[in-house]
Amino acid sequence: MADWREKIKTISAADGSSAPERAKQAGIGCLAAFLIAVSILTFIIAIGLFRSGSWIIALFIAAFFALSTISAAILLTPQKTDSL
């Protein structure tokens, strides 16, 4: 898992000469799409837990939903691109 995180950090920190800009944009787009899918699923789970009466667990799931939605929104904002 740590190796995977290091690879992601290496790709995102590349200046454009070692990794093509389009490849970095595609990777960030895939990561954002994954976070959006996670957000939708956690929202559905939170609604189900609220309706079944599990308020405490539903609040934790709702907090996770908020964090994943914020993360996806940050990833979808335009990033600084290399002018080459």
Backbone as ProteinMPNN parsed JSONL, in Angstrom:
{"seq_chain_A": "MADWREKIKTISAADGSSAPERAKQAGIGCLAAFLIAVSILTFIIAIGLFRSGSWIIALFIAAFFALSTISAAILLTPQKTDSL", "coords_chain_A": {"N_chain_A": [[0.825, -1.194, 0.0], [1.944, 1.246, 0.768], [3.814, 1.519, -1.236], [2.193, 1.947, -3.451], [1.067, 4.434, -2.777], [3.386, 5.987, -2.877], [3.966, 5.851, -5.601], [1.771, 7.268, -6.657], [2.264, 9.789, -5.509], [4.688, 10.374, -6.772], [3.946, 10.543, -9.472], [2.072, 12.658, -9.412], [3.689, 14.722, -8.576], [5.369, 15.14, -10.652], [7.028, 17.132, -13.115], [6.138, 17.363, -15.696], [7.947, 16.728, -17.638], [8.826, 14.181, -17.113], [6.495, 12.776, -16.932], [3.748, 12.683, -19.07], [1.512, 15.456, -19.512], [-1.146, 14.971, -20.177], [-1.458, 12.356, -19.302], [-1.215, 12.673, -16.551], [-3.487, 14.247, -16.08], [-5.464, 12.43, -16.828], [-5.11, 10.464, -14.882], [-5.73, 11.896, -12.51], [-8.365, 12.494, -13.133], [-9.52, 9.916, -13.165], [-9.164, 9.209, -10.499], [-10.776, 11.166, -9.294], [-13.27, 10.407, -10.339], [-13.556, 7.932, -9.098], [-13.724, 8.779, -6.414], [-16.116, 10.217, -6.535], [-17.916, 8.143, -7.062], [-17.627, 6.708, -4.665], [-18.608, 8.65, -2.922], [-21.307, 8.811, -3.689], [-22.184, 6.218, -3.044], [-21.725, 6.182, -0.243], [-23.504, 8.161, 0.515], [-25.958, 6.958, -0.079], [-25.846, 4.8, 1.699], [-25.776, 6.213, 4.134], [-28.323, 7.427, 4.139], [-29.943, 5.133, 4.298], [-29.147, 4.159, 6.828], [-29.95, 6.289, 8.486], [-32.713, 6.111, 8.122], [-33.228, 3.622, 9.204], [-32.753, 4.023, 11.837], [-30.256, 4.048, 13.005], [-28.575, 6.279, 14.178], [-26.081, 7.239, 15.164], [-24.033, 5.808, 13.828], [-24.777, 6.525, 11.271], [-24.203, 9.246, 11.292], [-21.389, 9.242, 11.343], [-20.914, 8.048, 8.861], [-22.074, 9.993, 7.238], [-20.313, 12.093, 7.711], [-18.011, 11.029, 6.524], [-18.97, 10.947, 3.922], [-19.149, 13.709, 3.405], [-16.421, 14.427, 3.535], [-15.343, 12.89, 1.403], [-16.725, 13.989, -0.736], [-15.807, 16.633, -0.706], [-13.11, 16.144, -1.236], [-13.27, 15.09, -3.851], [-14.271, 17.331, -5.169], [-12.121, 19.095, -4.895], [-10.211, 17.753, -6.419], [-11.378, 17.968, -8.927], [-11.191, 20.625, -9.574], [-9.523, 22.967, -11.685], [-6.143, 22.232, -12.329], [-2.75, 23.458, -12.072], [-1.189, 23.668, -15.119], [1.444, 22.427, -17.221], [3.195, 24.551, -19.385], [4.433, 23.652, -21.636]], "CA_chain_A": [[0.0, 0.0, 0.0], [2.82, 2.406, 0.815], [4.428, 1.623, -2.554], [1.172, 2.543, -4.315], [1.004, 5.847, -2.429], [4.599, 6.623, -3.384], [3.815, 5.995, -7.045], [0.826, 8.364, -6.884], [2.972, 11.036, -5.187], [5.698, 10.606, -7.806], [3.268, 10.968, -10.698], [1.462, 13.972, -9.237], [4.736, 15.726, -8.378], [6.202, 15.244, -11.855], [6.948, 18.467, -13.703], [5.66, 17.295, -17.07], [8.96, 16.17, -18.524], [8.93, 12.748, -16.87], [5.166, 12.201, -17.138], [2.967, 13.575, -19.938], [0.446, 16.197, -18.822], [-2.428, 14.282, -20.427], [-1.501, 11.169, -18.448], [-1.501, 13.13, -15.198], [-4.882, 14.665, -16.053], [-6.283, 11.22, -16.869], [-5.016, 9.836, -13.561], [-6.508, 12.704, -11.564], [-9.772, 12.31, -13.502], [-9.947, 8.594, -12.697], [-9.242, 9.291, -9.037], [-11.965, 11.959, -8.978], [-14.444, 9.573, -10.65], [-13.648, 6.946, -8.022], [-14.22, 9.458, -5.213], [-17.53, 10.526, -6.749], [-18.653, 6.884, -6.865], [-17.622, 6.444, -3.217], [-19.508, 9.628, -2.309], [-22.694, 8.413, -3.955], [-22.483, 5.017, -2.252], [-21.824, 6.521, 1.179], [-24.743, 8.905, 0.695], [-27.053, 5.977, -0.046], [-25.727, 4.063, 2.964], [-26.16, 7.117, 5.218], [-29.789, 7.551, 4.126], [-30.485, 3.882, 4.827], [-28.903, 4.089, 8.266], [-30.835, 7.261, 9.136], [-34.093, 5.6, 8.077], [-33.373, 2.457, 10.072], [-32.637, 4.449, 13.224], [-28.871, 3.98, 13.477], [-28.186, 7.672, 14.024], [-24.668, 7.479, 15.461], [-23.251, 5.297, 12.7], [-25.133, 7.332, 10.106], [-23.481, 10.516, 11.372], [-20.015, 8.976, 10.914], [-20.958, 7.823, 7.414], [-22.344, 11.294, 6.625], [-19.055, 12.851, 7.769], [-17.161, 10.458, 5.476], [-19.542, 11.425, 2.667], [-18.743, 15.103, 3.231], [-14.987, 14.463, 3.23], [-15.081, 12.369, 0.06], [-17.255, 14.953, -1.696], [-14.87, 17.753, -0.741], [-11.905, 15.668, -1.927], [-13.564, 15.001, -5.283], [-14.39, 18.693, -5.684], [-10.768, 19.649, -4.997], [-9.553, 17.117, -7.561], [-11.987, 18.393, -10.183], [-10.83, 22.003, -9.892], [-8.391, 22.985, -12.632], [-4.804, 22.201, -11.771], [-1.747, 24.196, -12.819], [-0.668, 22.815, -16.183], [2.736, 22.769, -17.783], [2.978, 25.309, -20.608], [5.172, 23.073, -22.767]], "C_chain_A": [[0.864, 1.251, 0.0], [3.497, 2.611, -0.541], [3.471, 2.293, -3.536], [1.058, 4.044, -4.051], [2.229, 6.602, -2.948], [4.522, 6.829, -4.898], [2.875, 7.136, -7.387], [1.499, 9.705, -6.611], [3.993, 11.379, -6.265], [5.061, 11.126, -9.079], [2.697, 12.366, -10.54], [2.502, 15.069, -9.053], [5.614, 15.912, -9.608], [5.996, 16.602, -12.513], [6.482, 18.465, -15.153], [6.682, 16.715, -18.02], [9.091, 14.664, -18.324], [7.59, 12.034, -17.017], [4.37, 13.173, -18.006], [1.805, 14.218, -19.169], [-0.903, 15.515, -19.004], [-2.568, 13.046, -19.545], [-1.807, 11.565, -17.005], [-2.954, 13.559, -15.072], [-5.814, 13.455, -16.063], [-6.265, 10.518, -15.515], [-5.822, 10.575, -12.512], [-7.998, 12.566, -11.858], [-10.315, 10.975, -13.035], [-10.091, 8.575, -11.173], [-10.47, 10.08, -8.601], [-13.242, 11.155, -9.244], [-14.65, 8.51, -9.57], [-14.204, 7.584, -6.749], [-15.688, 9.854, -5.342], [-18.38, 9.281, -6.546], [-18.728, 6.529, -5.383], [-18.575, 7.393, -2.511], [-20.969, 9.228, -2.489], [-23.078, 7.196, -3.11], [-22.602, 5.328, -0.763], [-23.069, 7.344, 1.464], [-25.933, 7.961, 0.791], [-27.028, 5.187, 1.26], [-26.172, 4.929, 4.132], [-27.673, 7.285, 5.281], [-30.43, 6.298, 4.702], [-30.302, 3.755, 6.329], [-29.768, 5.086, 9.031], [-32.267, 6.735, 9.193], [-34.305, 4.402, 8.989], [-33.181, 2.802, 11.548], [-31.236, 4.366, 13.802], [-28.228, 5.353, 13.302], [-26.693, 7.897, 14.206], [-23.785, 7.015, 14.303], [-23.525, 6.125, 11.448], [-24.425, 8.673, 10.119], [-22.025, 10.346, 10.954], [-19.955, 8.77, 9.398], [-21.215, 9.14, 6.688], [-21.097, 12.171, 6.647], [-18.082, 12.34, 6.702], [-17.654, 10.885, 4.096], [-19.103, 12.86, 2.39], [-17.264, 15.205, 2.861], [-14.689, 13.963, 1.823], [-15.618, 13.309, -1.012], [-16.326, 16.153, -1.826], [-13.594, 17.356, -1.48], [-12.119, 15.587, -3.433], [-13.676, 16.397, -5.898], [-13.021, 19.344, -5.841], [-10.034, 19.049, -6.192], [-10.104, 17.592, -8.894], [-11.699, 19.847, -10.531], [-9.616, 21.999, -10.81], [-7.05, 23.069, -11.901], [-3.871, 23.065, -12.628], [-1.15, 23.264, -13.875], [0.685, 23.325, -16.661], [2.528, 23.432, -19.137], [3.724, 24.741, -21.822], [4.21, 22.477, -23.715]], "O_chain_A": [[0.551, 2.218, -0.695], [3.73, 3.748, -0.95], [3.888, 3.111, -4.357], [0.964, 4.836, -4.988], [2.108, 7.738, -3.407], [4.961, 7.858, -5.413], [3.148, 7.9, -8.313], [1.333, 10.652, -7.379], [4.145, 12.545, -6.631], [5.582, 12.052, -9.7], [2.824, 13.186, -11.45], [2.225, 16.233, -9.345], [6.51, 16.756, -9.605], [4.897, 17.155, -12.466], [6.446, 19.529, -15.772], [6.324, 16.253, -19.103], [9.431, 13.945, -19.263], [7.554, 10.818, -17.206], [4.322, 14.366, -17.707], [1.202, 13.597, -18.294], [-1.715, 15.487, -18.078], [-3.666, 12.723, -19.093], [-2.565, 10.882, -16.316], [-3.595, 13.267, -14.062], [-6.839, 13.456, -15.383], [-7.297, 10.03, -15.056], [-6.523, 9.954, -11.713], [-8.81, 12.526, -10.933], [-11.448, 10.899, -12.559], [-11.032, 7.99, -10.636], [-11.136, 9.702, -7.637], [-14.188, 11.218, -8.458], [-15.781, 8.224, -9.179], [-15.057, 6.999, -6.082], [-16.424, 9.827, -4.356], [-19.443, 9.347, -5.929], [-19.774, 6.097, -4.899], [-19.282, 6.982, -1.591], [-21.763, 9.3, -1.552], [-24.164, 7.151, -2.533], [-23.485, 4.796, -0.089], [-23.637, 7.238, 2.551], [-26.81, 8.14, 1.635], [-28.075, 4.936, 1.857], [-26.868, 4.45, 5.028], [-28.247, 7.286, 6.37], [-31.358, 6.389, 5.506], [-31.204, 3.293, 7.029], [-30.267, 4.767, 10.11], [-32.952, 6.898, 10.203], [-35.407, 4.18, 9.491], [-33.421, 1.961, 12.415], [-31.057, 4.598, 14.998], [-27.431, 5.562, 12.387], [-26.097, 8.678, 13.464], [-22.9, 7.743, 13.856], [-22.617, 6.394, 10.662], [-24.076, 9.192, 9.058], [-21.476, 11.217, 10.279], [-19.044, 9.267, 8.737], [-20.634, 9.382, 5.63], [-20.852, 12.916, 5.699], [-17.404, 13.135, 6.051], [-16.85, 11.154, 3.203], [-18.727, 13.188, 1.265], [-16.895, 15.978, 1.978], [-13.867, 14.551, 1.12], [-15.029, 13.416, -2.087], [-16.085, 16.636, -2.932], [-13.058, 18.142, -2.261], [-11.244, 15.974, -4.206], [-13.226, 16.618, -7.023], [-12.783, 20.064, -6.81], [-9.316, 19.756, -6.899], [-9.379, 17.618, -9.889], [-11.936, 20.267, -11.664], [-8.77, 21.11, -10.713], [-6.865, 23.871, -10.985], [-4.182, 23.362, -13.781], [-0.66, 22.185, -13.543], [1.013, 24.502, -16.517], [1.761, 22.927, -19.957], [3.646, 25.302, -22.915], [4.613, 21.932, -24.742]]}, "name": "protein", "num_of_chains": 1, "seq": "MADWREKIKTISAADGSSAPERAKQAGIGCLAAFLIAVSILTFIIAIGLFRSGSWIIALFIAAFFALSTISAAILLTPQKTDSL"}
